[in-house]
Amino acid sequence: MKKAKRPRRFWLGILTVFTALALVTILALHESYREATTTVFNLKNLLASQAHTEGEYSILVDEQGRILDMMSRRVYLNDEFIAADNHRYKVIRIEGNRAICREIGIEQLSLDKSTLSPDATAPVQARGSQVIGVYHSHDDESYVPTQGTESIPGSGGILQVGTSFANRLRSMGLTVIVDQTSHAPHDDAAYRRSRRTATGLLQKGAAAIFDLHRDGVPDPTFYRRTINGQNVTMIRLVVGRENQNMSANLDFAKRLKAAADTRYPGLIRGIFIGAGSYNQDLSPRAMLLEVGTHTNTLAEAEGGVTLFADIVPPVLGVAAQPAASRTTSTTADWKGVLFVILAVVLGGGAFLIISTGSWEKAVSRLKQVTSIEWVNLLGWRRAKRPLLPGLKEREAGSFKKKVRYDRKTAPESLPNEERADWQKD
């Protein structure tokens, strides 16, 4: 018995079902890819609030939902960060404004503690160079409690933070070049505009360049710390993972954090390793700093960046010394001055004896020179002996009374033959 052929519509139905399933699968995969690569901010909110300003911010949590970090910047899949406790995490999923992170290890940060002493001279990558460059890709960033607004185009509070950072470095003997060129408007393209500024600083000999920002997390306590009895802001180090110097930049950041953890525990908020380059492809010692957030005070930010400045010289291998140890009032410095004076006196005496041919002539020449100098200083002299042969006092024989000194240069006032005799003396 022959099998009945299935109607044509049956096969069309099967084909339709499989086609629909394939389309659904493709759309699901596309949505998954888009969601994995998209930022925590949607485009509308990004254009409205921009990075580092008031508005939405990213919340980074672990797989159990515990908050690990917060930041007002775009977060992408595979971004990483090293928390304040040195645990390292990687973003594995993004859900709305939450970035789900997985712990991938613990960083063993180390730095020779001897390099943190004021007399440290340990050689590192920047050996011999004492020039630091400071600039601001976002120069409008401000601190609301102090300045009343979070953005002042061209003259934000972050510029004063950069000045405080530079002044502290200068007080330790370093040369700091501060470039406050505006790169407005405040957007991600500002990094392209600030590239010329960063390049210029490196061309002027900067061993390291720092691009100073502040974050936009609303909670002021998130960055606030009390260190040495002073309320200061914590500082976040940011490394771009899309540049050929990424490994060197990250090593530099780790050294800075290790030094800060040793000298000022709690000062560093962490190290964020995010998509982008932040002009760090220009130098292995280019670093982006976020000094507090817009809800901190300007004074707190200046306090935090001043403490951070203390750990920069030893990490760069520059022997920074406190101002007190460089004053000229120390015993060692006075001994050096006296040694130089003694050397000059002995050297001058030896030269005088050799040039005149005898000790007596040297003494005579010295008396003559000092007599002229005292006369020039006081305007008169005692005529114990004639200053110049041929003067009227010699003819009169009166050498005991004071006479006014002729301020005209003595040799020029004499005839040629008498001037020649004086020059032989």
C-alpha positions in Angstrom: 0.0 0.0 0.0 1.5 3.4 -1.0 2.1 6.0 1.6 0.0 9.1 1.1 2.1 12.2 0.1 2.1 15.0 2.6 0.4 18.1 1.3 2.5 20.9 0.0 1.2 23.2 2.7 2.6 20.9 5.4 6.2 21.4 4.2 5.7 25.1 3.8 4.5 25.3 7.4 7.6 23.4 8.6 9.8 25.7 6.6 8.1 28.8 8.0 8.6 27.5 11.6 12.3 26.8 11.1 12.8 30.2 9.4 11.1 32.0 12.3 13.2 30.1 14.9 16.3 31.1 12.9 15.3 34.7 12.9 14.6 34.7 16.6 17.9 33.1 17.3 19.8 35.7 15.2 17.9 38.6 16.8 18.7 37.2 20.3 22.4 36.8 19.5 22.5 40.4 18.1 20.8 41.8 21.2 23.2 39.9 23.4 26.2 41.3 21.5 24.7 44.8 21.6 24.0 44.6 25.3 27.5 43.2 26.0 29.3 46.0 24.1 27.0 48.9 25.0 27.8 51.4 27.7 25.9 51.7 31.0 24.6 55.0 29.8 22.2 55.2 26.9 23.0 57.7 24.2 20.3 60.1 25.3 21.5 60.2 28.9 25.1 60.4 27.8 24.5 63.5 25.6 22.5 65.1 28.4 24.9 64.5 31.3 28.3 63.5 29.8 31.1 61.8 31.7 32.2 63.1 35.1 29.2 65.4 35.5 26.0 65.1 37.5 23.6 62.5 36.3 23.7 58.8 35.9 26.7 56.7 37.0 27.8 53.1 36.8 27.5 50.8 39.7 30.0 47.9 39.7 28.8 44.9 41.7 30.1 41.3 42.2 28.1 38.2 41.2 26.3 38.3 44.5 25.2 41.8 44.0 27.5 43.5 46.5 28.6 47.0 45.5 32.3 47.1 44.6 32.7 50.5 43.0 30.9 53.4 41.5 32.0 55.9 38.8 30.6 58.4 36.4 32.1 57.0 33.3 31.1 54.6 30.6 31.8 50.9 31.4 32.3 48.2 28.8 32.4 44.5 28.8 35.9 43.3 29.7 36.8 46.5 31.6 38.8 45.7 34.7 39.6 47.4 38.0 41.8 46.9 41.0 39.9 47.8 44.1 41.4 49.6 47.1 42.1 46.2 48.8 44.0 45.1 45.6 41.3 42.5 44.5 41.1 42.6 40.7 37.8 42.3 38.9 36.6 42.0 35.3 33.2 43.2 33.9 31.4 40.1 32.6 27.9 41.4 32.1 26.0 44.7 31.9 22.4 45.1 33.1 21.1 48.6 33.0 23.3 50.8 35.0 24.9 47.9 36.8 28.1 46.2 35.7 28.4 42.6 36.9 32.0 41.8 37.8 33.9 38.6 38.5 37.0 38.5 40.7 40.0 37.3 38.7 42.8 37.5 41.3 44.6 39.6 43.9 47.3 42.0 42.8 50.6 41.7 44.7 51.7 45.3 44.7 55.1 46.0 46.0 57.5 48.9 46.1 60.9 49.1 47.8 60.1 51.1 50.9 63.6 52.6 50.9 62.5 54.6 47.8 59.9 56.4 50.0 62.5 58.1 52.2 63.3 61.8 51.6 66.9 60.9 50.5 65.9 58.1 48.1 67.8 57.9 44.8 66.7 54.5 43.6 67.0 54.4 39.8 63.8 53.6 37.9 62.4 54.4 34.4 62.7 58.2 34.8 66.1 58.3 36.3 67.7 61.8 36.1 64.6 63.6 34.9 62.8 66.0 37.3 60.2 67.5 34.9 56.5 66.7 35.4 53.7 67.8 33.1 50.2 68.6 34.3 47.1 69.3 32.1 43.3 68.9 32.0 41.3 67.4 29.2 38.1 68.6 31.0 39.0 72.0 32.4 35.4 72.9 33.5 35.1 70.3 36.2 34.3 71.9 39.6 33.3 71.2 43.1 29.7 72.1 44.0 30.0 72.8 47.8 32.8 75.3 47.1 31.9 76.8 43.7 28.1 76.4 43.6 28.1 74.4 40.4 29.7 71.3 38.9 30.9 72.9 35.7 32.6 76.2 35.0 33.8 76.2 31.4 37.4 77.3 31.1 38.0 77.9 34.8 36.8 74.9 36.8 38.0 74.1 40.2 40.0 71.2 38.8 42.5 73.8 37.5 43.2 74.9 41.1 43.6 71.3 42.1 46.2 71.0 39.3 48.0 74.1 40.6 48.1 72.6 44.2 49.6 69.4 42.8 52.2 71.3 40.9 53.1 73.6 43.8 53.7 70.6 46.1 56.0 68.9 43.6 57.9 72.2 43.1 58.4 72.5 46.9 60.3 69.2 46.7 62.6 70.5 44.0 60.9 69.2 40.8 60.2 71.3 37.7 56.5 71.2 36.8 55.0 72.5 33.6 51.3 73.3 34.0 49.3 73.7 30.8 45.8 75.0 31.4 44.8 75.1 27.8 41.0 74.6 27.4 39.8 71.6 25.4 36.1 72.4 25.6 33.4 71.3 25.2 33.3 68.6 27.9 33.0 65.4 25.9 35.0 62.3 25.0 36.4 64.2 21.9 38.2 66.4 24.4 40.9 63.7 24.7 41.6 64.1 21.0 41.8 67.9 21.4 44.1 67.6 24.5 46.5 65.2 22.6 48.4 68.2 21.3 48.8 69.5 24.8 50.1 66.2 26.1 52.5 65.9 23.2 53.8 69.4 23.9 54.5 68.6 27.5 56.5 65.5 26.5 58.5 67.6 23.9 59.4 69.9 26.7 61.1 67.0 28.6 58.3 65.8 30.9 59.2 62.4 32.4 55.6 61.9 33.4 52.3 63.6 32.5 49.2 63.7 34.6 45.7 64.5 33.3 43.6 65.7 36.3 39.9 65.2 36.5 37.2 64.7 39.2 34.5 62.0 39.3 30.7 62.6 39.2 29.4 60.2 41.9 26.7 62.0 44.0 27.7 60.6 47.4 30.5 62.8 48.8 31.4 60.2 51.4 32.3 57.7 48.6 35.6 59.6 48.0 36.1 61.3 51.4 38.8 60.0 53.8 40.5 61.3 56.9 44.2 61.0 56.6 46.6 62.5 59.2 43.6 64.2 60.8 42.6 66.0 57.6 39.5 65.4 55.4 40.8 64.7 51.9 39.5 63.1 48.8 40.6 59.7 47.6 42.2 59.5 44.1 41.4 57.0 41.4 44.0 56.1 38.8 42.7 55.4 35.3 44.5 53.3 32.6 43.3 53.0 29.1 43.6 49.4 27.8 43.6 50.3 24.1 47.1 51.6 23.7 50.5 50.0 23.1 51.8 51.3 26.5 49.0 49.7 28.5 51.3 47.3 30.3 53.8 50.1 31.2 51.0 52.5 32.2 49.4 49.9 34.4 52.8 49.1 36.0 53.2 52.8 36.7 49.8 53.0 38.3 50.6 49.9 40.5 53.8 51.5 41.7 52.0 54.8 42.5 49.3 52.8 44.4 51.9 50.7 46.3 53.7 53.9 47.3 50.5 55.6 48.5 49.3 52.5 50.3 52.6 52.5 52.2 52.8 56.2 53.1 49.1 57.2 53.1 46.9 54.1 53.4 43.4 54.7 52.0 44.4 57.5 49.7 43.9 55.5 46.5 40.3 54.6 45.5 41.6 52.0 43.0 42.9 51.5 39.5 40.3 51.4 36.7 41.4 49.7 33.4 38.9 50.8 30.8 38.3 51.0 27.1 40.1 53.9 25.4 43.6 55.3 25.4 43.4 58.7 27.2 46.5 59.7 25.3 48.5 57.2 27.3 49.9 55.8 24.0 52.1 58.8 24.0 54.2 57.8 27.1 54.6 54.8 29.4 54.2 57.2 32.3 51.0 59.0 31.4 48.3 58.8 34.0 44.7 60.0 34.4 43.7 61.0 37.9 40.2 61.5 39.3 40.5 63.6 42.4 37.3 63.2 44.4 33.9 63.9 43.0 31.8 67.0 42.3 30.1 66.8 45.8 33.4 67.1 47.6 34.8 70.5 48.6 37.7 72.0 46.7 39.8 72.1 49.9 39.3 68.3 50.3 40.4 67.7 46.7 43.5 70.0 47.1 44.4 68.1 50.3 44.1 64.7 48.6 46.2 65.7 45.5 48.9 67.3 47.8 49.3 64.0 49.6 49.5 62.2 46.3 52.2 64.5 45.1 54.4 63.3 48.0 54.7 59.8 46.5 55.4 60.8 42.9 59.1 61.7 43.2 60.2 58.4 44.8 58.2 56.4 42.2 60.0 58.3 39.4 63.4 57.8 41.1 63.8 61.5 41.9 65.5 62.4 45.2 63.0 64.8 46.6 64.0 66.4 49.9 62.0 68.4 52.4 62.5 72.2 52.3 64.0 72.1 55.8 66.8 69.9 54.7 67.7 72.3 51.9 68.2 75.5 54.0 71.6 77.1 54.2 71.4 77.4 58.0 72.6 73.9 58.7 76.1 73.2 60.1 77.1 71.1 57.0 76.2 74.0 54.6 78.1 76.6 56.7 81.2 74.3 56.6 80.9 74.1 52.9 80.7 77.9 52.6 83.8 78.4 54.9 85.7 75.8 52.9 85.1 77.7 49.7 86.1 81.0 51.3 89.3 79.5 52.6 90.1 78.0 49.3 89.7 81.3 47.5 91.9 83.1 50.1 94.7 80.6 49.9 94.5 80.4 46.1 94.5 84.2 45.7 97.5 84.5 48.1 99.5 81.9 46.2 98.7 83.6 42.9 99.8 87.0 44.3 103.1 85.7 45.5 103.9 84.0 42.2 102.9 87.1 40.1 105.0 89.5 42.2 108.0 87.3 42.7 108.4 87.6 46.5 106.4 87.7 49.8 107.3 91.4 50.5 106.1 92.6 47.1 102.9 90.6 47.5 102.2 92.3 50.8 103.0 95.6 49.3 100.7 95.0 46.4 97.9 93.8 48.8 98.3 97.0 50.9 98.1 99.1 47.8 95.0 97.5 46.5 93.2 97.6 49.9 94.1 101.2 50.4 92.5 102.1 47.0 89.4 100.1 47.9 89.0 101.8 51.3 89.5 105.2 49.7 86.8 104.4 47.1 84.5 103.3 49.9 85.0 106.1 52.4 86.1 109.0 50.1 89.2 109.8 52.2 92.4 108.2 53.6 95.3 108.8 56.0 98.4 110.0 54.0 100.9 107.8 55.8 102.6 107.3 52.5 102.0 108.8 49.1 99.2 106.9 47.2 100.7 108.0 43.8 104.1 109.5 43.1 104.1 113.0 41.7 101.2 114.3 43.7 101.4 117.7 45.5 101.4 116.0 48.9 104.7 114.3 48.2 106.3 117.7 47.3 105.0 119.4 50.4 106.0 116.4 52.7 102.7 116.7 54.6 101.6 113.1 55.2 99.9 113.4 58.6 96.7 115.3 57.8 93.6 113.9 56.1 93.2 114.9 52.5 90.2 114.6 50.3 90.6 111.9 47.6 90.4 112.9 44.0 87.7 110.6 42.6 89.2 110.7 39.1 91.0 107.5 38.3 94.6 108.0 39.4 96.5 106.6 36.5 94.4 108.5 34.0 95.2 111.8 35.8 99.0 111.4 35.3 101.2 112.2 32.4 102.2 109.2 30.3 105.7 108.8 31.8 104.5 109.0 35.4 101.7 106.5 34.6 104.3 104.2 33.2 106.3 104.4 36.5 103.1 103.7 38.5 102.3 100.6 36.5 105.7 99.1 37.2 105.1 99.2 40.9 
